[in-house]
Amino acid sequence: MKKNELEFELESILEVLSRLDNKEVILEFLSDLMTENELLEISKRFNVAIMLDKWISYSRISQKTWLSSATIAKISKSLNSSNLGYRNAINILWDL
């Protein structure tokens, strides 16, 4: 799927998430939207990005998350690419 097609499909979700400012309400929405396993999977992926940003080794990350080295490498590639999704989110965490 092309990026502009994905943005079109996600438009209403992105709009709602951008307006929600309460963690409980966000969790309720995400819990209705996704399965528990899907929520855990995206949480693991973001936590991998955080660990990579802290220079934790792939083997240690794999031990902690049970994710494959291929998945960790994909997250690392995204973290270090021109797409700033992970980078912006991590920077928000560091600014808290």
N, C-alpha and C positions, 0 to 999 in steps of 0.2 A: 504494500500500500504506500502510495506517495505521501510525503509529509503534509502537503496541503489537504489531501483527502483525509488523513488521520486527524488533522486539526478540525476539519469540518465535522467529522464523526464525534469528536470529543468536545465540541464547542459548549454544549449545555453543561457537561460535567465540569469543564474548566471554569466556566462562569460561576457555577455554584461553589466550587472549592475556593475560588478567589474571594468569595464574599463571606465564607464561614470563618469565624474567629474564635470558636469555642472547641476545644479538643474533644469533649464528649459528643458534641453534635457531629463533628467530622467523623469520629469513630462510628457513630450510629449510621451515618450515611454510607461510609465505606463498608461496614458490616452488612448492610442491606445490598450493596452493589456487588460485593465479591464474597467468595467462600472464605472460610477461615484459612484454608490452605493457600489460597491466592494472596491473602493479606500477609501471611507468614512468609511467603516467597518474596514479595516485594520488600518486606522488612529486612529479610536476610540480604537481599541484593544491596539495599542501601547501607546496611551495616558493613557489608564487604567493602563498599566504596569508602566508608569512614576508616576502616582498618587499613586499607591500601594507602589512604592519605596519611596515616600514621606510620607508614613504612613497615607494616607487619607482613611477614613472609606469606607466600601462597600456601605453603604447607601448614603453617599455623592457622591461617584463615580457614583452610579446608577442614582442619581438625575441629575448629570451633563451630563451623556452620554446616558441615557435611555437604557443601557445594563442591562441584568438580573443579579441577584446575582450569578447564576450558571455560566454565562460567565465570570464574574469577578473572581469567584473562580478558574475557569480553567486557566485564565491568571495568577493568583497568584501562582497556582501550577507550571506552567511553569517557572515563574519568579524565583521561589525558588527551582527548580529542578537542576539536574546535566547538563541539556541542557542549554547552556549559551547564547542562541539567544537574548532574551530580555536583559539580564544582559550586554552583550557586547555592544548592541546598546545604552542602557542607559548610559553606561560608556563613549561612544563616545560623547554623548550629554553633559555630565558633563565636559568633557575635552575641549569643544569648548570655 
